[in-house]
Amino acid sequence: MKLLKPILFAVVLFGVGKLLFPLLPQHYQHRVIDWYGRLGTPTYSQSPDNFSAQDQASFISENQARGHKLKCYGNLGPAERITAQNDYLCSAYISNAYDNIPARLVTFFFTQEKLSNVRIEFAEGSFDQLQDYLSRKLADFPRLDQMPGANFGTDSFGKKLMVWRVRNGLITAQAEHTSGQNPVILWSAYR
């Protein structure tokens, strides 16, 4: 009998939430869905300088074995690609990455059954932590954007980009924080 009231309260609360959820503005709905999707997800730990053009099937099974719940599909539209050659992608919610930096999502892009790009999106307030991690982790790799005459352009908000050459590709990140936006790093395989 003591459990009946809390159970009834939980059912009523769930029902009210279910009815009111569609009335929320779209960006709040996405935040709730993202938050729920990240509950209990593992930390993403594969170092950005260790990516390589691995075989698609083995890379997917390796990440599933680490506990990541991947959603994979092909037939990508133009907005779903990093390069025109990408033909398959897998994404997974993540709670943290690397030095417990709050994160949201990791997306793996494949081209002809080889890993070609990895995009990791971090939580909005984690820009400074990410910059600190990248400056320490990638200190031994050359910063291409600092070379004379180098121009790697800007992100979609007009902020300069930082680019490192690592063993098997390039790592790109925003050089400056954009208020209200989630910081992103991108690994791209050499072509």
C-alpha positions in Angstrom: 0.0 0.0 0.0 2.9 2.4 0.7 4.2 1.9 -2.8 0.8 2.6 -4.4 1.0 6.4 -4.0 4.6 6.8 -5.4 3.7 4.6 -8.3 0.5 6.4 -9.0 2.4 9.8 -8.8 5.1 8.5 -11.2 2.4 7.3 -13.7 0.6 10.7 -13.5 3.8 12.6 -13.9 4.9 10.5 -16.9 1.5 11.0 -18.5 1.6 14.8 -18.0 5.1 14.8 -19.5 4.1 12.7 -22.4 1.2 15.1 -23.2 3.2 18.3 -22.8 6.4 17.2 -24.5 5.0 17.8 -28.1 4.1 21.4 -27.0 7.7 22.3 -26.2 9.7 24.3 -28.7 11.7 22.0 -31.1 15.1 22.9 -29.6 14.0 21.9 -26.1 12.6 18.6 -27.5 16.0 17.9 -29.0 17.7 18.7 -25.7 15.5 16.3 -23.8 15.9 13.6 -26.4 19.7 14.1 -26.4 19.8 14.1 -22.6 17.8 10.9 -22.4 19.9 9.2 -25.2 23.1 10.0 -23.3 22.0 8.5 -20.0 24.3 5.5 -19.1 26.4 5.8 -22.3 30.1 5.1 -22.0 32.9 7.6 -22.3 34.5 7.8 -25.7 38.1 7.1 -25.2 39.8 6.4 -28.6 42.4 9.2 -28.9 41.9 11.5 -31.9 45.5 11.0 -33.1 45.0 7.2 -33.2 42.3 7.0 -35.9 43.2 5.3 -39.1 41.4 4.2 -42.3 40.2 0.9 -40.6 37.9 -1.6 -42.1 34.2 -0.6 -41.7 32.9 -3.9 -40.2 35.7 -4.4 -37.7 35.6 -0.7 -36.6 31.8 -0.9 -36.0 32.1 -4.2 -34.1 35.0 -2.8 -32.0 32.9 0.2 -30.9 29.9 -1.9 -30.2 32.1 -4.1 -28.0 33.1 -1.0 -26.1 29.4 -0.4 -25.3 28.5 2.2 -27.8 25.0 1.9 -29.3 25.6 2.7 -32.9 22.9 3.8 -35.4 24.2 3.1 -38.9 22.9 3.8 -42.3 23.9 4.4 -46.0 22.3 6.4 -48.9 23.6 9.6 -47.3 22.1 12.9 -48.5 24.4 15.9 -49.1 23.9 17.4 -45.6 24.8 14.1 -44.0 28.3 13.9 -45.5 31.7 15.4 -44.6 33.0 14.7 -48.1 31.2 13.9 -51.3 32.7 10.4 -51.2 31.1 9.4 -47.8 28.7 6.6 -48.4 27.9 5.3 -44.9 27.8 6.6 -41.3 27.3 5.4 -37.8 26.6 7.7 -34.8 26.3 7.1 -31.0 25.4 9.3 -28.1 28.3 9.7 -25.6 28.3 11.2 -22.2 32.0 12.2 -22.0 35.2 12.0 -24.1 38.8 11.8 -23.2 39.5 13.6 -19.9 35.9 13.4 -18.9 35.0 16.4 -21.1 31.2 16.6 -21.4 30.3 15.4 -24.9 27.1 14.7 -26.9 27.7 12.6 -30.0 30.4 10.8 -32.0 29.8 10.1 -35.8 31.9 7.9 -37.9 31.9 8.4 -41.7 32.9 5.7 -44.1 34.0 5.7 -47.7 34.2 2.5 -49.7 34.1 0.5 -46.4 37.0 2.4 -44.8 36.8 4.9 -42.0 37.4 8.3 -43.5 36.1 10.9 -41.0 35.3 11.0 -37.3 33.3 13.9 -35.9 33.0 14.4 -32.1 30.6 17.0 -30.8 31.1 18.2 -27.2 28.7 19.9 -24.8 28.4 23.7 -25.2 30.3 24.6 -22.0 33.3 22.4 -22.7 35.3 24.6 -25.1 38.0 25.5 -22.6 38.4 21.9 -21.4 38.6 20.7 -25.1 41.2 23.3 -25.9 43.3 22.3 -22.9 43.1 18.6 -23.9 44.0 19.2 -27.5 47.0 21.5 -26.7 48.4 18.7 -24.4 47.5 15.7 -26.5 48.6 17.1 -29.8 51.6 19.1 -28.7 54.0 16.8 -30.6 52.2 17.1 -33.9 52.6 20.0 -36.3 50.0 22.8 -36.3 49.4 23.3 -40.0 47.4 26.5 -39.5 50.4 28.2 -37.9 52.7 27.6 -40.9 53.6 30.6 -43.1 51.0 31.2 -45.8 48.6 28.6 -44.4 44.9 29.4 -44.7 42.4 26.7 -43.7 39.5 29.1 -43.7 36.9 29.4 -41.0 34.0 27.4 -39.5 30.4 28.2 -40.5 30.4 31.0 -37.9 33.5 32.8 -39.2 35.9 31.6 -36.5 39.4 30.4 -37.5 40.3 26.7 -37.5 43.2 24.9 -35.9 44.6 22.0 -37.9 47.1 19.3 -36.8 48.8 16.7 -39.0 48.7 13.4 -37.1 49.9 9.9 -38.1 47.0 9.0 -40.4 45.2 12.2 -41.1 44.3 15.7 -40.0 42.5 16.9 -36.9 40.5 20.1 -37.2 39.0 22.2 -34.3 37.6 25.7 -33.8 40.2 28.1 -32.5 37.6 30.3 -30.8 34.5 29.7 -28.9 31.1 30.5 -30.5 28.5 31.3 -27.9 25.6 29.0 -28.0 27.3 26.4 -30.2 28.8 23.0 -29.4 32.5 22.6 -30.0 33.5 20.0 -32.6 36.6 18.2 -33.6 37.0 16.4 -36.9 39.5 13.7 -37.9 39.9 13.3 -41.6 41.9 10.5 -43.2 44.6 11.3 -45.8 43.3 10.8 -49.3 
